Structures are given as C-alpha cells and as structure tokens.
Amino acid sequence: MNKLANPYIAAALALLVGVGLGLSLVWRSAVVALEHAVSLVPHHDALPVEARERGWNFWTIEIENLATELKGSAISSISAQSNSRNAKLSWRPSAKNLTKCGVKSRACALRSRLR
C-alpha cells in the first residue's frame, strides 16, 4: 500500500490503465465498423450481368454538354484573338488619319475608327 501512495507510481498506473482501456474500446468498435463496411460493398458475383459487362461508365449528358460548351468557348476566344490581331496588323495610315501636321497618333486613329 505504501507503493500506491507514491504519486509517480499512481500516475503511471492510471496512465497505463487509461491507454489500455482506450485501445480495447477502439479495437472492439473498429471490428464492428469494418464488418459493417464489408457487408455494404456488393460482391462481384452479386452484380447484374449487364453491369459487369458494361463496366464503369462515367460519361453522362452533363459531361457531354460541358465538353461541347468548353470547345465552343475555346473556338470563339481563339477567333476573337485572331480578329483583334488581324485588326491591329491591318491598320495603315490613310487620308482620313492624316492631319495637316502629319499622321495622327495611333490612339486617335483607333478612336476615330471606333466612331
């Protein structure tokens, strides 16, 4: 009894009992949880024949629509970039862009083209 009166021995014993009890409770609940999880997964033989032959099919109407939309937006953005690039490259000074002093600034010329 004198040994249990020592606080270090009492703390070590309490720690040992607490860890052992915690591990046993986790072990028991883990066994039950794993048995339940295994029972939820259908076995390969339990699947219908057409599901086994078809396999995993993730291509749906929503994915098809999304792919079509992304292709369309990519094509339109490429054509818009091409059009703006062509417009920038095709700018040439004309009589409309000239002033008495010479060629207008490019910003003024672009502004007049937008009007």
ABEGO torsion letter per residue (X at the ends): XAAAABAAAAAAAAAAAAAAAAAAAAAAAAAAAAAAAAAABBBAAABBAAAAAAEBBABBAAAAAAAAAAAAAAAAAAAAAAAAAAAAAABBBBAAABBAAEBBBAAAAAAAAAX
